Amino acid sequence: KIMKKQSSKALLTMALFVGVSSVWAQQTPPATVVNPVNNYDYHDAFGPNFYTKNGTPTRSANGQPGVEYWQNRADYQITAKLNGTTNEITGTDEITYTNNSPEKMSFVWLNLDQNLFKNDSRGNAVVPLSGSRNGAQGQVFDGGNKIKSVKVISGGKKKTEIEAKYIVTDTRMQIFLPETLASKGGAVKIKIEFSFVAPFEGSDRMGVLETKNGKIFTIAQWYPRMCVYDDVKGWNTAPYLGASEFYLEYGNFDVKLTVPANHYVVGSGELINGAEVLPVEQLKRYKEAGQSDKTITIRSAEEVTATANSKATGEKTWHYQIKNARDFSWASSAAFVLDGAKINLPSGKKALALSAYPVESGGNEAYGRSTEYVKASIEHYSKKMVRISLSGSHKRCRKR
């Protein structure tokens, strides 16, 4: 009897379980068949084209100049004088600007990079409170360009200088031309008288360094220079904030630098008047360096020590030229040790690697092998990548 009751209970439990499971099964939604999403887009399948941008008359799709490509040009004649006591540089910058664009111009734009060092410059405003390698690095001085005059030179043999209106906005200067500059080859000559005090720390690109044998002046981004006008943006007038390099026009530079008589000047391009500024024996070594694969000492550490601290009387003018270049920089000091060697270019042309550094930086663990490294680097990359274009038979590739 007991067995019958237990069997009945078991059967009843099983029936309930089956019934409830059947209900659950009926309530479960049927499985949905998911079809894969087709993201095929025939526009994407056949795009982009081989070239990502269409060509224009001035710029081909492959990046090469187009059939109507143009580029403006800026040639410079600069005379400047360095005051070794006050660190001031005064100069005259004569620019011949050629407008090869299809547009006429009623004004032009220039970069005044030294205005970065004015107290109210944008560059100063963005320097963090914790300090930066950019800007004057905390130096308090009367920085920035002082523009004495801006003139436009016109006429042939009888040249006429006309005062030009201009506006300075931070590190840019807009000059309004007295006459419209013609397109497709029109040229204008602009003369600017300027001065500035060289900063001790010039945004890591220039400065004044005290050494035991005198100051070393390294000068870059120093003269009023043309902004680029191109077929993409027109005038490129981005302000100089200290952390950028510049897009510049190509041109020829003829630069004369007047410095204290005991100074030696190294600069971009070719030294034109070596016989006037170098002592006879050093000129001989200078020429020898241009023909030697081994480093030749032009001015030794002993010569620096013997002459650098002698009282300088008078001045010397060093004359440099460079062709088809974007910029010109230079350095001047009585403290320079000089050495150089010949650079052999793949074209067969020769150039001069020249190093200038103070006695404190001599030795093979410092700058004693500088010329060797400059020579090897230029020779290597001229073979492996692209030939480095050098002005004339010699180029100063200096390391400071």
Phi, psi and chi 1 to 4 in degrees:
 res  aa     phi    psi   chi1   chi2   chi3   chi4
   1 LYS       -  -42.7 -155.8  168.1 -176.6  180.0
   2 ILE   -64.1  -40.7  -67.8  172.1      -      -
   3 MET   -61.4  -41.3  -70.2  -68.6  -68.9      -
   4 LYS   -63.1  -42.2  -75.3 -178.4  178.9 -179.4
   5 LYS   -62.6  -42.4  -73.4 -178.4  179.0 -179.6
   6 GLN   -66.3  -39.2  -71.3  177.9  -17.5      -
   7 SER   -64.9  -40.4  -63.5      -      -      -
   8 SER   -62.8  -41.9  -61.5      -      -      -
   9 LYS   -63.1  -41.8  -72.7 -179.6  179.2  179.9
  10 ALA   -63.7  -43.7      -      -      -      -
  11 LEU   -64.3  -41.7  -71.2  170.9      -      -
  12 LEU   -63.5  -42.5  178.9   59.3      -      -
  13 THR   -62.0  -43.3  -59.4      -      -      -
  14 MET   -64.4  -39.5 -175.7  176.8  -68.2      -
  15 ALA   -64.7  -43.9      -      -      -      -
  16 LEU   -61.6  -41.6  -71.5  171.5      -      -
  17 PHE   -63.1  -44.8  175.8   76.3      -      -
  18 VAL   -64.9  -40.1  171.0      -      -      -
  19 GLY   -64.0  -47.0      -      -      -      -
  20 VAL   -64.4  -41.2  171.5      -      -      -
  21 SER   -62.6  -37.0  -63.2      -      -      -
  22 SER   -65.0  -39.4  176.7      -      -      -
  23 VAL   -64.9  -45.4  172.3      -      -      -
  24 TRP   -60.2  -40.6  -76.8  -12.2      -      -
  25 ALA   -63.6  -36.1      -      -      -      -
  26 GLN   -71.9  -29.8  -70.1  172.9    3.9      -
  27 GLN   -81.7  -21.2  -68.4  177.2  -13.3      -
  28 THR   -69.5  124.5  -58.5      -      -      -
  29 PRO   -66.5  146.5   23.8  -32.1      -      -
  30 PRO   -64.4  147.8   24.3  -33.8      -      -
  31 ALA   -61.8  134.6      -      -      -      -
  32 THR   -94.6  133.0  -57.0      -      -      -
  33 VAL   -82.6  117.8  176.5      -      -      -
  34 VAL   -94.5  118.1  179.1      -      -      -
  35 ASN   -85.4  136.1  -66.3  -40.3      -      -
  36 PRO   -62.2  140.1   22.2  -33.3      -      -
  37 VAL   -78.5  130.7  176.3      -      -      -
  38 ASN   -95.7  107.9 -173.4   -9.8      -      -
  39 ASN   -93.3   12.7  -69.4  -39.0      -      -
  40 TYR   -62.8  129.1  175.4   75.5      -      -
  41 ASP  -132.9  113.2 -176.4  -29.9      -      -
  42 TYR   -65.9  -21.1   65.1   87.9      -      -
  43 HIS   -66.6  -43.4  -69.0  -68.5      -      -
  44 ASP   -70.7  -35.2  -73.0  -18.3      -      -
  45 ALA   -62.1  -31.7      -      -      -      -
  46 PHE  -110.2   19.9  -67.4   95.9      -      -
  47 GLY  -136.7  159.2      -      -      -      -
  48 PRO   -75.3  171.4   31.0  -36.2      -      -
  49 ASN   -68.3  174.1  -64.0  -40.2      -      -
  50 PHE   -55.2  -42.7 -176.0   77.1      -      -
  51 TYR  -101.0  132.9  -64.7  118.5      -      -
  52 THR   -77.2  -17.1   57.3      -      -      -
  53 LYS  -131.2  147.9  -65.0 -172.7 -178.8  -61.1
  54 ASN   -72.5  150.7  -65.2  -32.2      -      -
  55 GLY   -77.1  161.5      -      -      -      -
  56 THR  -128.1  169.7   68.7      -      -      -
  57 PRO   -58.3  -27.4  -27.7   36.7      -      -
  58 THR   -95.3  -25.5   56.1      -      -      -
  59 ARG  -135.3  118.8  -62.8  174.4 -174.2 -106.2
  60 SER   -70.4  160.2  -60.0      -      -      -
  61 ALA   -62.7  -27.2      -      -      -      -
  62 ASN   -86.0    5.6   64.8    1.5      -      -
  63 GLY    95.3  -10.2      -      -      -      -
  64 GLN   -79.5  158.0  -64.7 -175.7   32.7      -
  65 PRO   -57.1  138.8  -25.4   34.9      -      -
  66 GLY   -81.1  179.7      -      -      -      -
  67 VAL   -66.0  -23.2  -67.0      -      -      -
  68 GLU  -112.2   23.0  -64.8 -178.3   14.0      -
  69 TYR   -61.3  141.4  179.5   76.9      -      -
  70 TRP  -139.4  159.2   53.5  -92.9      -      -
  71 GLN  -151.1  129.5 -175.9  172.1  -44.5      -
  72 ASN   -76.0  169.2  -70.5  -12.0      -      -
  73 ARG  -138.2  145.9 -177.8  177.9 -179.4   86.4
  74 ALA  -134.7  115.3      -      -      -      -
  75 ASP  -105.4  140.2  -63.4  -58.2      -      -
  76 TYR  -123.6  135.6  -63.5   85.9      -      -
  77 GLN  -119.1  113.7  -79.5 -169.4  -51.5      -
  78 ILE  -123.7  132.5  -55.7  172.6      -      -
  79 THR  -120.0  135.2   57.7      -      -      -
  80 ALA  -145.5  153.6      -      -      -      -
  81 LYS  -130.3  133.0 -177.7  177.0  179.6  179.0
  82 LEU  -103.0  126.8  168.0   65.8      -      -
  83 ASN   -95.3  106.7 -174.4  -40.7      -      -
  84 GLY   -69.4  -13.5      -      -      -      -
  85 THR   -89.7  -48.1  -57.4      -      -      -
  86 THR   -92.7   -8.7   63.7      -      -      -
  87 ASN    68.3   17.8  -57.6  -14.4      -      -
  88 GLU   -91.3  141.5 -175.9  179.8   33.1      -
  89 ILE  -118.1  126.2  -66.5  170.0      -      -
  90 THR  -116.7  142.5   57.4      -      -      -
  91 GLY  -157.7  168.5      -      -      -      -
  92 THR  -125.0  128.3  -59.6      -      -      -
  93 ASP  -118.0  109.4 -178.7    9.5      -      -
  94 GLU  -103.9  117.2  -72.7 -166.7   12.2      -
  95 ILE  -111.9  127.4  -52.0  166.5      -      -
  96 THR  -103.4  108.9  -59.0      -      -      -
  97 TYR  -103.9  123.9 -177.6   66.2      -      -
  98 THR  -108.5  122.9  -55.8      -      -      -
  99 ASN   -95.9   97.6  175.7   25.2      -      -
 100 ASN   -91.3    2.0  -67.3  -43.6      -      -
 101 SER   -74.9  166.1   80.8      -      -      -
 102 PRO   -82.9    2.7   27.4  -32.8      -      -
 103 GLU  -107.7  142.3  -69.1   89.2   26.4      -
 104 LYS   -74.4  158.9  -63.5  177.7 -178.6  178.8
 105 MET  -131.0  133.7  -65.6 -178.6  176.3      -
 106 SER  -105.4   -8.4   59.0      -      -      -
 107 PHE  -152.7  163.8   58.4   83.6      -      -
 108 VAL  -134.7  160.6  -65.9      -      -      -
 109 TRP  -118.4  142.8  -77.6   93.8      -      -
 110 LEU  -130.2  156.7  -71.5   82.6      -      -
 111 ASN   -92.5  132.4  -66.7  -51.8      -      -
 112 LEU  -116.5   76.6  -62.0  180.0      -      -
 113 ASP   -59.4  -33.7  -50.3   79.3      -      -
 114 GLN   -63.2  -18.7  -76.5  -60.2  -50.1      -
 115 ASN   -67.5  -10.3  -79.7   -2.2      -      -
 116 LEU   -55.5  -31.7  168.8   69.3      -      -
 117 PHE   -90.7    9.0  -54.9  107.0      -      -
 118 LYS   -77.8  149.7  -65.6 -177.8   70.7  172.2
 119 ASN   -60.5  -32.4  -69.2  -28.7      -      -
 120 ASP  -101.1   19.8   59.9   -8.6      -      -
 121 SER   -74.6  156.3   73.1      -      -      -
 122 ARG   -62.0  -38.0  -68.2 -171.4 -175.5 -173.3
 123 GLY   -59.8  -42.8      -      -      -      -
 124 ASN   -63.3  -34.0 -101.6  -19.5      -      -
 125 ALA   -68.6  -26.1      -      -      -      -
 126 VAL  -100.5    0.3  -60.2      -      -      -
 127 VAL   -70.5  125.2  170.6      -      -      -
 128 PRO   -64.6  153.7   21.1  -31.2      -      -
 129 LEU   -62.5  -26.1  -65.8  176.3      -      -
 130 SER   -76.5   -5.8   57.2      -      -      -
 131 GLY   102.2  165.4      -      -      -      -
 132 SER  -160.9  157.0  169.2      -      -      -
 133 ARG   -75.0  -13.9   54.8  172.9  -79.1 -154.9
 134 ASN   -88.8  157.3  -61.0  -45.9      -      -
 135 GLY    77.4 -159.7      -      -      -      -
 136 ALA   -87.3    2.1      -      -      -      -
 137 GLN    53.1   44.3  -60.3 -174.4   27.4      -
 138 GLY    92.3   -8.5      -      -      -      -
 139 GLN   -67.3  133.2 -180.0 -171.3   -0.8      -
 140 VAL  -104.0  112.7  177.9      -      -      -
 141 PHE  -159.4  172.4   72.8  115.3      -      -
 142 ASP   -85.4   77.5 -174.7   19.2      -      -
 143 GLY   -87.9  171.0      -      -      -      -
 144 GLY   100.2  161.7      -      -      -      -
 145 ASN   -72.6  136.5  -79.8  113.7      -      -
 146 LYS  -106.7  111.6  -53.2  -67.5 -172.2  -62.0
 147 ILE   -92.5  113.0  -57.5  -61.6      -      -
 148 LYS   -80.7  -41.8 -177.9  178.6  178.6 -178.9
 149 SER  -160.6  154.4   69.0      -      -      -
 150 VAL  -132.9  120.1  177.1      -      -      -
 151 LYS  -132.1  150.3  -61.7  175.6 -178.3  178.0
 152 VAL  -106.7  127.6  171.9      -      -      -
 153 ILE   -97.0  128.2  -58.1  174.2      -      -
 154 SER  -131.8  167.1   61.6      -      -      -
 155 GLY    95.8  170.2      -      -      -      -
 156 GLY   -93.1 -108.7      -      -      -      -
 157 LYS   -65.3  -40.6  -68.0 -177.9  179.1  179.5
 158 LYS   -92.1   90.9  -67.5 -175.8  177.4  179.7
 159 LYS   -78.0  140.2  -66.0 -178.3  179.1  179.6
 160 THR  -118.3  130.9  -56.9      -      -      -
 161 GLU  -103.6  121.3  -64.1 -174.8   -4.9      -
 162 ILE  -112.0  126.1  -58.0  171.1      -      -
 163 GLU   -60.6  131.6  -67.8  -78.3  -10.5      -
 164 ALA  -109.0  142.1      -      -      -      -
 165 LYS   -75.5  143.8  -65.0  179.9 -179.8  179.4
 166 TYR  -151.4  158.4   64.6   92.5      -      -
 167 ILE  -129.1  130.9  -63.2  173.8      -      -
 168 VAL  -103.4  124.0  174.1      -      -      -
 169 THR  -124.5  101.7  -53.8      -      -      -
 170 ASP    56.3 -114.9 -163.0   47.8      -      -
 171 THR  -100.6   20.8   58.9      -      -      -
 172 ARG  -125.2  149.6  -69.7   79.4   46.8   88.4
 173 MET  -131.2  127.5  177.0  165.5   64.5      -
 174 GLN  -103.6  123.5 -175.1 -179.0   24.0      -
 175 ILE  -109.9  127.9  -60.3  175.1      -      -
 176 PHE   -93.3  122.3  -60.5   93.2      -      -
 177 LEU   -80.4  138.4  -56.5  175.6      -      -
 178 PRO   -62.8  -32.0  -19.0   29.5      -      -
 179 GLU  -129.5  146.5  -64.1 -178.9    4.4      -
 180 THR   -62.0  134.5  -59.9      -      -      -
 181 LEU   -84.3  120.9  177.7   59.3      -      -
 182 ALA   -65.1  154.2      -      -      -      -
 183 SER   -83.0  170.5   61.0      -      -      -
 184 LYS    50.4   53.3  -62.2 -176.9  178.1  180.0
 185 GLY   115.9   -1.9      -      -      -      -
 186 GLY   -65.3  144.0      -      -      -      -
 187 ALA  -131.1  148.8      -      -      -      -
 188 VAL  -137.5  144.8   62.4      -      -      -
 189 LYS  -111.1  125.5 -177.7  169.5  -75.2 -171.1
 190 ILE  -119.0  133.1  -60.0  169.0      -      -
 191 LYS  -117.0  124.3  178.8 -179.4  177.0 -179.0
 192 ILE  -125.6  126.1  -56.4  170.1      -      -
 193 GLU   -98.5  126.8  -66.5  179.3  -70.3      -
 194 PHE  -143.4  165.4   68.3   98.0      -      -
 195 SER  -156.3  160.1   65.6      -      -      -
 196 PHE  -164.2  158.5   67.3   92.4      -      -
 197 VAL   -96.7  124.9  175.4      -      -      -
 198 ALA   -67.5  130.1      -      -      -      -
 199 PRO   -73.9  155.5   27.8  -34.3      -      -
 200 PHE   -66.3  -43.0  -66.9  148.5      -      -
 201 GLU  -125.2   98.2  -61.1  -71.3  -14.8      -
 202 GLY   -93.4   67.3      -      -      -      -
 203 SER    55.1   36.0 -151.8      -      -      -
 204 ASP    68.3    9.3 -115.9   14.8      -      -
 205 ARG  -119.5  -12.4  -68.7  178.5  177.5   83.4
 206 MET  -155.9  172.8   65.7  175.9  -63.4      -
 207 GLY   162.7 -177.7      -      -      -      -
 208 VAL  -126.6  120.9 -177.1      -      -      -
 209 LEU  -115.1  126.6  176.3   68.0      -      -
 210 GLU   -83.3  129.3  -66.8  -82.4    3.4      -
 211 THR  -128.7  172.2   75.8      -      -      -
 212 LYS   -69.1  -16.2   65.4 -178.0 -179.3 -178.8
 213 ASN  -109.8   17.4  -69.2  -52.7      -      -
 214 GLY   120.2  173.6      -      -      -      -
 215 LYS   -74.4  147.2  -62.7  175.7 -177.2  177.0
 216 ILE  -112.5  122.4  -67.4  177.8      -      -
 217 PHE  -102.7  119.3  -64.9   86.4      -      -
 218 THR  -114.0  118.2   55.1      -      -      -
 219 ILE  -119.3  120.4  -51.2  -59.8      -      -
 220 ALA  -144.3  161.3      -      -      -      -
 221 GLN    47.0   55.6  -62.6  177.2  -33.8      -
 222 TRP  -119.4  -21.6   60.0  -74.2      -      -
 223 TYR  -114.0  153.7   58.4   95.6      -      -
 224 PRO   -61.0  124.8  -24.6   35.9      -      -
 225 ARG  -134.8  149.8   50.0 -171.1 -175.3  171.4
 226 MET   -66.3  137.4  -63.4  -59.7  -56.4      -
 227 CYS   -73.0  160.2  -65.6      -      -      -
 228 VAL   -88.2  136.1  171.4      -      -      -
 229 TYR  -111.8  118.0 -176.5   85.0      -      -
 230 ASP  -130.3  180.0   63.8   24.1      -      -
 231 ASP   -84.0   -2.3   60.3  -51.8      -      -
 232 VAL   -97.1  -54.0  178.2      -      -      -
 233 LYS  -113.8   -6.3  -69.2 -174.5  174.8 -179.8
 234 GLY    76.2 -128.8      -      -      -      -
 235 TRP   -74.9  127.8  -75.0  108.4      -      -
 236 ASN   -96.5  102.4  -71.4 -100.4      -      -
 237 THR  -122.9   34.2   57.2      -      -      -
 238 ALA   -61.0  135.9      -      -      -      -
 239 PRO   -69.7  151.5   26.4  -34.9      -      -
 240 TYR   -85.4  118.1  177.9   41.6      -      -
 241 LEU  -106.8    0.0  -58.3  178.8      -      -
 242 GLY   104.5  -22.8      -      -      -      -
 243 ALA  -109.5   21.7      -      -      -      -
 244 SER  -138.0  156.4   57.6      -      -      -
 245 GLU   -96.3  173.9  -63.4  -65.6  -14.9      -
 246 PHE  -121.7  147.5  -93.9   95.6      -      -
 247 TYR   -84.8  115.8  178.3   29.5      -      -
 248 LEU  -130.6  156.9  -60.6  168.2      -      -
 249 GLU   -77.3  156.4  -60.7  -73.0   11.8      -
 250 TYR   -88.2  154.0  -79.1   85.8      -      -
 251 GLY   179.0 -179.3      -      -      -      -
 252 ASN   -97.0  146.2  -64.1  -23.1      -      -
 253 PHE  -121.5  130.4  -70.2   79.2      -      -
 254 ASP  -124.2  109.5 -174.0  -76.1      -      -
 255 VAL  -126.7  128.4 -177.7      -      -      -
 256 LYS  -118.1  123.1  -66.0  178.9  179.9  178.2
 257 LEU  -119.4  117.6  -57.1  164.9      -      -
 258 THR   -99.3  123.5  -60.1      -      -      -
 259 VAL  -136.5  168.2  -60.0      -      -      -
 260 PRO   -53.1  145.6  -28.6   36.3      -      -
 261 ALA   -60.9  -25.8      -      -      -      -
 262 ASN   -90.2    4.3   63.5  -16.2      -      -
 263 HIS   -84.0  153.3  -85.4 -142.3      -      -
 264 TYR  -116.2  136.2  -74.6   72.3      -      -
 265 VAL  -115.7  130.6  176.3      -      -      -
 266 VAL  -116.9  141.1  -70.9      -      -      -
 267 GLY  -152.8  171.8      -      -      -      -
 268 SER   -64.4  138.9  -56.0      -      -      -
 269 GLY    92.8 -146.4      -      -      -      -
 270 GLU  -114.3  132.5 -175.0  174.4    2.1      -
 271 LEU   -74.3  120.6  177.0   62.0      -      -
 272 ILE   -88.3  -35.2  -58.4  -58.4      -      -
 273 ASN  -117.4   47.4   64.5  -24.8      -      -
 274 GLY   -56.0  -37.6      -      -      -      -
 275 ALA   -65.8  -22.1      -      -      -      -
 276 GLU   -87.7  -24.1  -63.6  175.8   14.0      -
 277 VAL  -114.9  -18.4  -67.2      -      -      -
 278 LEU  -102.8  139.0  -69.5  170.5      -      -
 279 PRO   -59.1  154.9  -24.0   34.4      -      -
 280 VAL   -54.1  -47.6  174.0      -      -      -
 281 GLU   -67.2  -38.7 -175.0   58.2   33.9      -
 282 GLN   -70.5  -34.5  -69.6  176.6    9.3      -
 283 LEU   -63.3  -39.8  177.9   62.5      -      -
 284 LYS   -60.5  -45.5  179.3 -177.9  175.3 -178.3
 285 ARG   -67.5  -35.7  -63.6  176.1 -152.6  155.1
 286 TYR   -59.9  -46.7  179.8   87.4      -      -
 287 LYS   -66.9  -37.3  -68.0  179.2  177.7  178.8
 288 GLU   -63.9  -38.6 -175.7 -177.7  -10.9      -
 289 ALA   -60.8  -35.7      -      -      -      -
 290 GLY   -68.3  -10.3      -      -      -      -
 291 GLN  -117.3    6.5  -56.6  -61.5  -38.5      -
 292 SER  -114.2  136.5  173.7      -      -      -
 293 ASP   -82.1  -13.6  -75.6  -48.3      -      -
 294 LYS  -100.7  149.0  -62.0  -69.0 -175.9 -178.6
 295 THR   -64.5  128.7  -59.9      -      -      -
 296 ILE  -110.9  128.7  -59.6  -65.6      -      -
 297 THR   -76.2  123.6  -61.4      -      -      -
 298 ILE   -95.9  -44.5  -61.3  167.1      -      -
 299 ARG  -133.0  115.7 -171.6 -173.4 -172.2 -142.6
 300 SER   -83.3  165.9   67.4      -      -      -
 301 ALA   -61.3  -35.4      -      -      -      -
 302 GLU   -66.3  -38.0  -68.7   73.5   23.0      -
 303 GLU   -68.4  -35.8  -72.0  173.9  -55.9      -
 304 VAL   -62.1  -49.6  171.8      -      -      -
 305 THR   -61.5  -35.8  -57.6      -      -      -
 306 ALA   -75.2  -28.3      -      -      -      -
 307 THR  -120.9  -20.4   60.9      -      -      -
 308 ALA   -62.3  -38.6      -      -      -      -
 309 ASN   -94.2    6.7  -70.9  -47.5      -      -
 310 SER   -71.7  148.0   58.1      -      -      -
 311 LYS   -64.9  122.2 -171.8  174.9 -179.1  179.5
 312 ALA   -79.7  128.5      -      -      -      -
 313 THR  -121.6  133.3   56.6      -      -      -
 314 GLY    82.3 -170.4      -      -      -      -
 315 GLU  -140.3  162.7  -61.7  170.0  -32.0      -
 316 LYS  -130.7  148.4  -75.0 -176.3 -179.8  179.6
 317 THR  -113.5  120.2  -62.5      -      -      -
 318 TRP   -98.9  132.7  -63.5   63.9      -      -
 319 HIS  -115.1  119.5 -174.2 -171.4      -      -
 320 TYR  -122.0  149.7  -81.3   92.7      -      -
 321 GLN  -137.4  145.1  -70.8 -178.7  -13.2      -
 322 ILE  -145.9  139.8 -174.3  169.0      -      -
 323 LYS  -109.4  144.1  -63.8  179.2  179.5  179.1
 324 ASN    50.3   54.2  -66.0  -38.2      -      -
 325 ALA  -121.1  164.5      -      -      -      -
 326 ARG   -93.3  -23.6  -63.0  170.6   58.2 -108.4
 327 ASP  -158.6  168.1 -157.5    2.2      -      -
 328 PHE  -139.3  127.8 -177.0   93.9      -      -
 329 SER  -131.1  164.3   61.3      -      -      -
 330 TRP  -157.3  168.1   54.7  -73.4      -      -
 331 ALA  -143.3  148.6      -      -      -      -
 332 SER  -143.3  135.6 -179.6      -      -      -
 333 SER  -171.5  153.6 -179.8      -      -      -
 334 ALA   -85.4   -8.1      -      -      -      -
 335 ALA   -94.6    2.1      -      -      -      -
 336 PHE   -74.9  128.0  -80.9  150.5      -      -
 337 VAL   -85.7  136.6  172.7      -      -      -
 338 LEU  -122.6  133.0  -61.2  172.6      -      -
 339 ASP  -145.7  160.1   57.4   49.3      -      -
 340 GLY  -157.7  170.2      -      -      -      -
 341 ALA  -158.3  163.5      -      -      -      -
 342 LYS   -78.6  139.5  175.6 -179.1   62.1  174.3
 343 ILE  -104.3  128.7  -61.3  173.2      -      -
 344 ASN  -100.8  114.1  -59.2  -67.0      -      -
 345 LEU   -94.8  151.8  -62.3  170.5      -      -
 346 PRO   -56.5  -28.2  -25.0   34.5      -      -
 347 SER   -73.3  -10.8   63.9      -      -      -
 348 GLY    98.1  -12.8      -      -      -      -
 349 LYS   -72.3  157.2  -69.6 -175.8  177.7 -178.7
 350 LYS  -116.2  155.1  -49.8  -60.2  178.0 -174.1
 351 ALA  -144.8  174.0      -      -      -      -
 352 LEU  -117.7  122.8  175.5   65.2      -      -
 353 ALA   -90.5  120.1      -      -      -      -
 354 LEU  -125.3  128.6 -178.7   66.9      -      -
 355 SER  -113.8  140.6  -64.2      -      -      -
 356 ALA  -132.6  124.6      -      -      -      -
 357 TYR  -158.1  159.0   50.3   89.1      -      -
 358 PRO   -78.2  163.7   28.5  -35.0      -      -
 359 VAL   -55.1  -37.5  170.8      -      -      -
 360 GLU   -61.3  -22.1  -65.3   93.3  -40.9      -
 361 SER  -102.0   13.5  -62.5      -      -      -
 362 GLY   -77.2  176.7      -      -      -      -
 363 GLY    94.7  153.7      -      -      -      -
 364 ASN   -68.3  -15.7  -72.2  -19.0      -      -
 365 GLU   -87.9   -2.3  -60.2  -57.6  -43.6      -
 366 ALA  -128.9 -113.5      -      -      -      -
 367 TYR   -97.7    4.4  -79.8   83.6      -      -
 368 GLY   -60.8  -23.9      -      -      -      -
 369 ARG  -108.3   15.5  -63.6 -177.5   66.9 -171.4
 370 SER   -56.3  -50.0  169.5      -      -      -
 371 THR   -59.7  -40.0  -69.6      -      -      -
 372 GLU   -59.0  -43.5 -178.8 -176.3  -20.5      -
 373 TYR   -69.4  -41.9  -64.9  146.4      -      -
 374 VAL   -61.4  -48.1  170.2      -      -      -
 375 LYS   -58.5  -49.9  168.5 -176.9  167.0   65.4
 376 ALA   -64.5  -39.7      -      -      -      -
 377 SER   -65.0  -47.2  -62.7      -      -      -
 378 ILE   -67.4  -40.9  -68.2  178.7      -      -
 379 GLU   -63.3  -42.8  -70.2  177.7  -13.9      -
 380 HIS   -65.1  -51.7  174.6   78.8      -      -
 381 TYR   -72.1  -25.4  -73.2  110.0      -      -
 382 SER   -67.5  -30.0  -68.7      -      -      -
 383 LYS   -82.4  -43.0  -69.9  177.1 -177.2  176.7
 384 LYS   -84.6  -30.3  -61.9  -63.7 -177.4 -178.4
 385 MET  -118.1  -84.3  -62.0  179.3   67.0      -
 386 VAL  -143.8  142.3   61.1      -      -      -
 387 ARG   -65.6  129.1 -178.2 -179.2   70.9   82.3
 388 ILE   -77.4  123.3  -63.5  175.8      -      -
 389 SER   -78.3  125.5  177.9      -      -      -
 390 LEU  -120.3  145.2  -58.5  173.4      -      -
 391 SER   -83.4  127.2  174.6      -      -      -
 392 GLY    65.3 -154.6      -      -      -      -
 393 SER   -90.2  -15.0   58.5      -      -      -
 394 HIS  -133.7  148.9  -64.5   88.6      -      -
 395 LYS  -140.5  135.3  164.4   91.7  171.8 -178.6
 396 ARG   -84.9  108.6 -105.4  103.9  -42.0 -108.8
 397 CYS  -106.6   84.4  -56.2      -      -      -
 398 ARG   -96.7  153.8   67.4 -169.5 -176.8  -73.4
 399 LYS  -127.4  126.5 -167.4  158.7 -175.4  168.3
 400 ARG  -111.3      -  -56.8 -170.9  -67.7  -84.8
